[in-house]
Amino acid sequence: MSKVNQDPGNHQEDKKEVIIIKDDLWDRGLPTELLELILSKLIFVVDIHKFHAVCETWRSITVRDSPPRQLPSPLLYADSSFPLFFQGNPQGDSDYSKYRVMHPLYKYTWDLEFPPQVGDGPKTVIFSKYGWSLMARSYWHPFLFNPLTQEIKELPTFPFFPGYTTCMLFTCPPSQPEDCLVVAISGLDRSIFVHKLGEADWKKHDLNGKMASDFHPDCHPILYQGLYYCLDVKGNLAVFDIQDIEHTWIVHDTVIPSRGELLTALVEHNGQFLVVSIGFHPPCIFELDLKTKLYTPMHKSLGKNALFISNGASFSQKAIRNLLYPKRMDIALFSPSSLFSGDSDGDEEVSVDEEKADNHQSYVERKHQFPGMELLIREFSFHQFNANLLWPGTFAFAEWLVQHQSWIQGRRCLELGSGTGALAIFLRKSFDLDITTSDYDDQEIEDNIAQNCEANGITPVLPHIRHSWGDTFPTTEPDWDLIIASDILLYVKQYRNLIKSLSYLLKSYKPKDDNTVPPCRKDQSSGNIYPTENVIDMSRKDRILRYKSPILLICLYCLLLGLPTPAFLMSWRRRIGKEDESLFFSGCENAGLEVKHLGSRVYCIHPRENTVNHPR
């Protein structure tokens, strides 16, 4: 009970105290039938939870044998102040005909089908705003799509290398075709391409001589006070006016400290520019001063605002509570106050990872044909670090390794970026290769590789090392004489971290058994190291079979076949810009590593010194 009112009149003697018994308000007086009727009309989970949170009596109310609730159309929320999430291919399988719209506040999803005119095949979301998404089918063919009305506006084929640039936008709602421009910044072409809806082609604005050769856009541009701003992979800030691109384009050198980020976004919040980095560490936010062009780490909360960060759209938004949502890299929703322990305003912080019923990881099992065998591989429906699927390059690399099996037999091997572990499982089953898998420090990846090992008869499961590139390697004396990887040059920002880990593994290599290393000599002219002449008569290759020392066998194979020890074999089938490739290979050379192309887009990387090599 509580006192809620007193008569404010002048007659103090008539003063009365009004008492309200709170329990009588909710626990009593409402018929059970009425409460059941109210509950039966509630659609969203969040409303049902609120209903049951009122009191013990309301919590006991259930609706038995009720018909399935009919959800309202998502069109009702098209003008909502709270954004809707849009996701293509929600199941992560080969069915690209469906997409999903989700309301993050009510935690409900609508699974819909693309209109037939969109066509089959993979579809990529490039940019989203005004309720529309700029998408591309098969990388080449862009179109504008409204997920709620299912309206489509076709665009001309990309005039630049497809899939290379993600820095695109449209300037206003596509429902206003007379004013809508689609803009693409291509670092590869050193140009900005503009398409006006209704016209037949793209207009090229050549910035050769103004756009640096190493400028690679890294996030979608944002409009602020009549100018467009975007960041490159180094954190430099580019500015231009869409009305006069050639004369207004400028890049300010404002480098952000690299933290191993996989996703970087530029967000405008109440006239303030924020740079958000998401990757291997907790999200980091920098404030960007447009006058000085300097970055400073943000150490304060944005209060009730949440940041929506994705590859296609990023913005600041009022939120009802602190959120970390969801555990994937194409969309992130969180409140900056969740990053600062001292700025809590009492709101409940919720992580969708904790709400397992609403955001559980799902898997798909597929049969894959490798050379001479079929493997059953469980794949994630999605993983934020691309450890979910097998890329086509995996099968091409497997074919190449079969053709060059003498290069790897008898080696002690470590695979970087193992993903599902399929390639390592194939090599163990085919050649009984001593191989260890490795990927980002994530328990789900390790567990999935173990599951795939058991499903394909590999027991005990392959050893696994959890390692984020650039971090301290968990082994102080790496003893793998061969490192392999397939299609791992996906994120340009990770090249430096990858090179750091590679340099450590190759330059710190120590054989597992030092006593078995054969005596060697160094050729002063070539710098290469060879076993001394009394080790083996090189005129007879079959003599190699007489030696039982594993390390000695490895060295002799190297002599016969020209594979250095230690070495990194990398297959790179996914096409990226030549400049991005050169960034990685030149970075390796600057780190004291030698790069050789062996053909079929397979590269051998090894330290310049202390290698065992066959004389050329």
ChimeraX attribute file (.defattr): number of C-alpha atoms within 10 A of each C-alpha:
attribute: neighborCount
match mode: 1-to-1
recipient: residues
	/A:1	8
	/A:2	9
	/A:3	10
	/A:4	9
	/A:5	11
	/A:6	11
	/A:7	12
	/A:8	9
	/A:9	9
	/A:10	8
	/A:11	8
	/A:12	9
	/A:13	7
	/A:14	9
	/A:15	12
	/A:16	11
	/A:17	11
	/A:18	11
	/A:19	12
	/A:20	13
	/A:21	10
	/A:22	11
	/A:23	10
	/A:24	10
	/A:25	10
	/A:26	14
	/A:27	14
	/A:28	11
	/A:29	8
	/A:30	12
	/A:31	9
	/A:32	15
	/A:33	11
	/A:34	10
	/A:35	16
	/A:36	15
	/A:37	12
	/A:38	13
	/A:39	18
	/A:40	17
	/A:41	11
	/A:42	13
	/A:43	16
	/A:44	14
	/A:45	13
	/A:46	13
	/A:47	13
	/A:48	16
	/A:49	11
	/A:50	12
	/A:51	17
	/A:52	16
	/A:53	12
	/A:54	12
	/A:55	13
	/A:56	11
	/A:57	14
	/A:58	19
	/A:59	14
	/A:60	9
	/A:61	15
	/A:62	15
	/A:63	13
	/A:64	8
	/A:65	6
	/A:66	8
	/A:67	8
	/A:68	8
	/A:69	11
	/A:70	8
	/A:71	11
	/A:72	10
	/A:73	10
	/A:74	16
	/A:75	11
	/A:76	9
	/A:77	14
	/A:78	16
	/A:79	10
	/A:80	9
	/A:81	9
	/A:82	14
	/A:83	16
	/A:84	17
	/A:85	14
	/A:86	21
	/A:87	17
	/A:88	22
	/A:89	19
	/A:90	17
	/A:91	18
	/A:92	18
	/A:93	16
	/A:94	9
	/A:95	13
	/A:96	18
	/A:97	19
	/A:98	16
	/A:99	18
	/A:100	18
	/A:101	19
	/A:102	17
	/A:103	16
	/A:104	15
	/A:105	14
	/A:106	12
	/A:107	12
	/A:108	15
	/A:109	16
	/A:110	15
	/A:111	13
	/A:112	15
	/A:113	15
	/A:114	17
	/A:115	13
	/A:116	8
	/A:117	7
	/A:118	17
	/A:119	12
	/A:120	14
	/A:121	11
	/A:122	15
	/A:123	19
	/A:124	18
	/A:125	22
	/A:126	21
	/A:127	23
	/A:128	23
	/A:129	17
	/A:130	14
	/A:131	17
	/A:132	23
	/A:133	24
	/A:134	23
	/A:135	22
	/A:136	24
	/A:137	16
	/A:138	14
	/A:139	16
	/A:140	14
	/A:141	15
	/A:142	22
	/A:143	17
	/A:144	22
	/A:145	23
	/A:146	18
	/A:147	25
	/A:148	18
	/A:149	12
	/A:150	14
	/A:151	13
	/A:152	17
	/A:153	16
	/A:154	15
	/A:155	22
	/A:156	16
	/A:157	16
	/A:158	17
	/A:159	15
	/A:160	18
	/A:161	15
	/A:162	19
	/A:163	16
	/A:164	17
	/A:165	21
	/A:166	21
	/A:167	24
	/A:168	23
	/A:169	24
	/A:170	24
	/A:171	16
	/A:172	16
	/A:173	14
	/A:174	25
	/A:175	14
	/A:176	10
	/A:177	14
	/A:178	11
	/A:179	12
	/A:180	17
	/A:181	20
	/A:182	19
	/A:183	20
	/A:184	25
	/A:185	24
	/A:186	24
	/A:187	25
	/A:188	22
	/A:189	17
	/A:190	19
	/A:191	20
	/A:192	23
	/A:193	20
	/A:194	20
	/A:195	19
	/A:196	19
	/A:197	22
	/A:198	14
	/A:199	11
	/A:200	11
	/A:201	16
	/A:202	20
	/A:203	14
	/A:204	14
	/A:205	15
	/A:206	15
	/A:207	18
	/A:208	13
	/A:209	8
	/A:210	14
	/A:211	21
	/A:212	13
	/A:213	13
	/A:214	15
	/A:215	19
	/A:216	26
	/A:217	26
	/A:218	25
	/A:219	25
	/A:220	29
	/A:221	28
	/A:222	20
	/A:223	17
	/A:224	11
	/A:225	6
	/A:226	10
	/A:227	14
	/A:228	16
	/A:229	21
	/A:230	23
	/A:231	26
	/A:232	20
	/A:233	19
	/A:234	19
	/A:235	21
	/A:236	19
	/A:237	21
	/A:238	20
	/A:239	19
	/A:240	19
	/A:241	16
	/A:242	18
	/A:243	10
	/A:244	10
	/A:245	16
	/A:246	17
	/A:247	11
	/A:248	13
	/A:249	16
	/A:250	16
	/A:251	19
	/A:252	14
	/A:253	13
	/A:254	17
	/A:255	16
	/A:256	18
	/A:257	11
	/A:258	14
	/A:259	18
	/A:260	21
	/A:261	18
	/A:262	18
	/A:263	21
	/A:264	25
	/A:265	25
	/A:266	27
	/A:267	27
	/A:268	16
	/A:269	14
	/A:270	7
	/A:271	10
	/A:272	11
	/A:273	18
	/A:274	23
	/A:275	21
	/A:276	20
	/A:277	23
	/A:278	20
	/A:279	16
	/A:280	15
	/A:281	11
	/A:282	11
	/A:283	17
	/A:284	18
	/A:285	22
	/A:286	19
	/A:287	19
	/A:288	23
	/A:289	13
	/A:290	12
	/A:291	6
	/A:292	9
	/A:293	14
	/A:294	15
	/A:295	20
	/A:296	13
	/A:297	14
	/A:298	18
	/A:299	16
	/A:300	14
	/A:301	19
	/A:302	17
	/A:303	17
	/A:304	16
	/A:305	19
	/A:306	24
	/A:307	23
	/A:308	20
	/A:309	24
	/A:310	23
	/A:311	21
	/A:312	23
	/A:313	23
	/A:314	26
	/A:315	17
	/A:316	19
	/A:317	18
	/A:318	14
	/A:319	17
	/A:320	13
	/A:321	20
	/A:322	25
	/A:323	21
	/A:324	20
	/A:325	18
	/A:326	17
	/A:327	18
	/A:328	13
	/A:329	18
	/A:330	17
	/A:331	20
	/A:332	20
	/A:333	22
	/A:334	25
	/A:335	26
	/A:336	24
	/A:337	24
	/A:338	22
	/A:339	19
	/A:340	13
	/A:341	9
	/A:342	11
	/A:343	15
	/A:344	15
	/A:345	12
	/A:346	8
	/A:347	12
	/A:348	12
	/A:349	15
	/A:350	15
	/A:351	15
	/A:352	16
	/A:353	15
	/A:354	11
	/A:355	10
	/A:356	10
	/A:357	8
	/A:358	11
	/A:359	14
	/A:360	12
	/A:361	13
	/A:362	13
	/A:363	17
	/A:364	15
	/A:365	13
	/A:366	12
	/A:367	10
	/A:368	14
	/A:369	11
	/A:370	16
	/A:371	14
	/A:372	9
	/A:373	10
	/A:374	12
	/A:375	19
	/A:376	15
	/A:377	25
	/A:378	23
	/A:379	26
	/A:380	23
	/A:381	17
	/A:382	22
	/A:383	20
	/A:384	14
	/A:385	17
	/A:386	18
	/A:387	21
	/A:388	20
	/A:389	19
	/A:390	19
	/A:391	14
	/A:392	12
	/A:393	16
	/A:394	19
	/A:395	18
	/A:396	18
	/A:397	24
	/A:398	20
	/A:399	15
	/A:400	15
	/A:401	17
	/A:402	16
	/A:403	10
	/A:404	12
	/A:405	15
	/A:406	16
	/A:407	19
	/A:408	23
	/A:409	17
	/A:410	17
	/A:411	23
	/A:412	21
	/A:413	23
	/A:414	26
	/A:415	25
	/A:416	23
	/A:417	22
	/A:418	25
	/A:419	27
	/A:420	28
	/A:421	29
	/A:422	26
	/A:423	23
	/A:424	27
	/A:425	26
	/A:426	22
	/A:427	19
	/A:428	17
	/A:429	14
	/A:430	14
	/A:431	14
	/A:432	12
	/A:433	18
	/A:434	18
	/A:435	22
	/A:436	22
	/A:437	25
	/A:438	24
	/A:439	22
	/A:440	21
	/A:441	14
	/A:442	13
	/A:443	9
	/A:444	14
	/A:445	25
	/A:446	23
	/A:447	13
	/A:448	21
	/A:449	27
	/A:450	20
	/A:451	17
	/A:452	23
	/A:453	25
	/A:454	15
	/A:455	14
	/A:456	17
	/A:457	12
	/A:458	16
	/A:459	10
	/A:460	9
	/A:461	16
	/A:462	21
	/A:463	14
	/A:464	20
	/A:465	19
	/A:466	16
	/A:467	18
	/A:468	20
	/A:469	23
	/A:470	18
	/A:471	12
	/A:472	12
	/A:473	16
	/A:474	10
	/A:475	9
	/A:476	12
	/A:477	14
	/A:478	18
	/A:479	19
	/A:480	24
	/A:481	23
	/A:482	24
	/A:483	24
	/A:484	23
	/A:485	22
	/A:486	25
	/A:487	17
	/A:488	18
	/A:489	21
	/A:490	15
	/A:491	13
	/A:492	18
	/A:493	18
	/A:494	21
	/A:495	23
	/A:496	19
	/A:497	18
	/A:498	21
	/A:499	21
	/A:500	18
	/A:501	18
	/A:502	24
	/A:503	19
	/A:504	16
	/A:505	25
	/A:506	23
	/A:507	18
	/A:508	14
	/A:509	19
	/A:510	16
	/A:511	18
	/A:512	16
	/A:513	11
	/A:514	9
	/A:515	9
	/A:516	14
	/A:517	17
	/A:518	17
	/A:519	12
	/A:520	13
	/A:521	13
	/A:522	16
	/A:523	11
	/A:524	8
	/A:525	6
	/A:526	9
	/A:527	13
	/A:528	18
	/A:529	18
	/A:530	22
	/A:531	19
	/A:532	12
	/A:533	11
	/A:534	7
	/A:535	12
	/A:536	15
	/A:537	11
	/A:538	13
	/A:539	7
	/A:540	8
	/A:541	12
	/A:542	9
	/A:543	12
	/A:544	17
	/A:545	8
	/A:546	9
	/A:547	12
	/A:548	10
	/A:549	13
	/A:550	16
	/A:551	22
	/A:552	18
	/A:553	21
	/A:554	23
	/A:555	25
	/A:556	25
	/A:557	25
	/A:558	22
	/A:559	19
	/A:560	16
	/A:561	14
	/A:562	16
	/A:563	24
	/A:564	25
	/A:565	24
	/A:566	28
	/A:567	26
	/A:568	27
	/A:569	23
	/A:570	23
	/A:571	26
	/A:572	22
	/A:573	19
	/A:574	14
	/A:575	14
	/A:576	17
	/A:577	14
	/A:578	9
	/A:579	15
	/A:580	19
	/A:581	16
	/A:582	11
	/A:583	14
	/A:584	18
	/A:585	20
	/A:586	15
	/A:587	17
	/A:588	23
	/A:589	16
	/A:590	11
	/A:591	16
	/A:592	15
	/A:593	22
	/A:594	17
	/A:595	17
	/A:596	12
	/A:597	13
	/A:598	12
	/A:599	10
	/A:600	12
	/A:601	14
	/A:602	18
	/A:603	17
	/A:604	20
	/A:605	23
	/A:606	27
	/A:607	22
	/A:608	15
	/A:609	14
	/A:610	16
	/A:611	20
	/A:612	24
	/A:613	21
	/A:614	18
	/A:615	12
	/A:616	5
